[in-house]
């Protein structure tokens, strides 16, 4: 059975770039494009339905940035950290906000302090669950649709 193609849009400020992800390897193109626009302190929101490929994109991005460990879903841990070998970008902070029901649930993650660590890039799955924390912050938006 052939997997369903995904339509991916990256919005960064006024710029927008679209991709068709027809096979797993196509995530590499999206990750490379994303790697070109992120910098320390970037916040990347990943929106899409269950099974859309949010974690797969994070895996490819971690690989592009030279992370020695394979990225895995932070669904039950809420947050995972991956060191990178990319100059200036020391680590990826991967958050899954799927189970976040209230802003107070974010307190234990201490996102502001984590993001203040030099060279950190924050990736957030299910950003719609933490709108209050994201309010007023510049983000790079990645939207994945079937």
C-alpha positions as CSV (number, residue, x, y, z in Angstrom):
1,X,0.0,0.0,0.0
2,X,1.4,3.4,-1.0
3,X,1.7,6.0,1.7
4,X,-0.3,9.2,1.2
5,X,1.6,12.3,0.0
6,X,2.0,15.2,2.3
7,X,1.9,18.9,1.4
8,X,4.3,20.8,3.6
9,X,4.5,24.6,3.9
10,X,7.3,26.5,5.7
11,X,6.4,30.1,6.6
12,X,9.1,32.3,7.8
13,X,8.1,36.0,8.2
14,X,6.6,37.0,4.8
15,X,8.3,34.1,3.0
16,X,6.6,30.8,2.2
17,X,8.0,27.6,0.7
18,X,6.0,24.6,-0.3
19,X,7.1,20.9,-0.7
20,X,5.4,17.7,-1.8
21,X,6.6,14.8,0.3
22,X,5.7,11.7,-1.6
23,X,8.2,9.3,0.0
24,X,10.1,9.2,3.3
25,X,13.3,10.4,1.7
26,X,11.6,13.7,0.6
27,X,11.6,14.8,4.3
28,X,15.4,15.4,3.7
29,X,14.6,18.2,1.3
30,X,12.3,19.9,3.8
31,X,14.8,19.5,6.6
32,X,17.6,21.0,4.5
33,X,15.4,24.0,3.6
34,X,14.6,24.4,7.2
35,X,18.2,24.1,8.3
36,X,19.0,27.1,6.0
37,X,16.7,29.5,7.8
38,X,17.0,28.5,11.5
39,X,19.4,30.1,13.8
40,X,20.0,30.0,17.6
41,X,16.8,30.9,19.4
42,X,14.5,29.9,16.5
43,X,11.1,28.5,17.5
44,X,9.7,26.1,14.9
45,X,6.1,25.1,15.2
46,X,5.0,21.8,13.6
47,X,1.3,21.5,12.8
48,X,-0.5,18.6,11.2
49,X,-2.7,15.7,12.1
50,X,-1.6,12.5,13.8
51,X,0.7,10.6,11.6
52,X,1.4,13.5,9.3
53,X,5.2,13.3,9.8
54,X,6.1,15.9,12.4
55,X,8.5,13.6,14.2
56,X,9.9,12.3,11.0
57,X,10.7,15.9,9.9
58,X,12.5,16.4,13.3
59,X,14.5,13.2,12.7
60,X,15.6,14.4,9.3
61,X,16.5,17.9,10.7
62,X,18.5,16.4,13.5
63,X,20.4,14.3,10.9
64,X,21.0,17.3,8.7
65,X,22.4,19.2,11.7
66,X,24.7,16.3,12.6
67,X,23.0,15.0,15.8
68,X,24.7,11.7,16.7
69,X,21.5,10.3,18.2
70,X,18.3,9.5,16.2
71,X,15.4,11.7,17.3
72,X,12.4,9.9,18.7
73,X,9.0,11.1,19.6
74,X,8.7,13.0,22.9
75,X,5.0,12.2,23.3
76,X,5.4,10.6,26.7
77,X,8.5,12.4,27.9
78,X,7.1,15.8,26.6
79,X,10.7,17.0,25.8
80,X,13.8,15.5,24.2
81,X,17.1,17.3,23.7
82,X,19.5,16.5,20.8
83,X,23.1,17.8,20.6
84,X,24.1,18.9,17.1
85,X,27.4,19.3,15.3
86,X,26.3,22.4,13.4
87,X,28.3,25.5,14.0
88,X,26.3,27.9,16.2
89,X,23.5,25.4,16.8
90,X,24.4,23.3,19.8
91,X,21.1,21.6,20.5
92,X,17.6,20.9,19.3
93,X,14.9,21.0,21.9
94,X,11.9,18.8,20.7
95,X,8.6,19.4,22.5
96,X,5.4,17.4,22.0
97,X,2.5,19.5,23.4
98,X,-0.2,17.0,22.5
99,X,-0.9,16.2,26.1
100,X,-0.6,19.8,27.4
101,X,-4.0,20.9,28.6
102,X,-3.2,24.0,30.6
103,X,-0.4,26.6,30.6
104,X,0.7,25.5,34.1
105,X,1.6,22.1,32.5
106,X,4.4,24.0,30.7
107,X,6.1,25.2,34.0
108,X,8.0,21.9,34.4
109,X,9.5,22.3,31.0
110,X,10.9,25.8,31.7
111,X,10.9,26.6,28.0
112,X,12.1,30.2,28.5
113,X,15.2,29.1,30.4
114,X,15.8,26.2,28.0
115,X,15.6,28.5,25.0
116,X,18.0,30.9,26.6
117,X,20.8,28.3,26.5
118,X,23.1,29.5,23.7
119,X,22.7,27.6,20.4
120,X,19.3,26.2,21.1
121,X,16.5,25.7,18.5
122,X,13.0,24.8,19.8
123,X,10.7,22.5,17.8
124,X,7.2,22.2,19.0
125,X,4.6,19.6,17.9
126,X,1.0,20.5,18.5
127,X,1.7,24.3,19.1
128,X,-2.0,25.0,19.1
129,X,-2.0,23.5,22.7
130,X,0.4,26.2,23.9
131,X,-0.9,29.3,22.1
132,X,-0.5,31.4,25.2
133,X,3.2,30.7,25.6
134,X,3.8,31.3,21.9
135,X,1.8,34.6,21.8
136,X,4.0,37.5,20.6
137,X,7.0,35.2,19.7
138,X,8.4,35.0,16.3
139,X,8.1,31.5,14.9
140,X,8.9,29.5,11.8
141,X,5.6,27.7,11.0
142,X,5.6,24.3,9.4
143,X,2.2,23.0,8.3
144,X,1.8,19.5,7.1
145,X,-1.4,18.3,5.3
146,X,-2.4,15.1,3.6
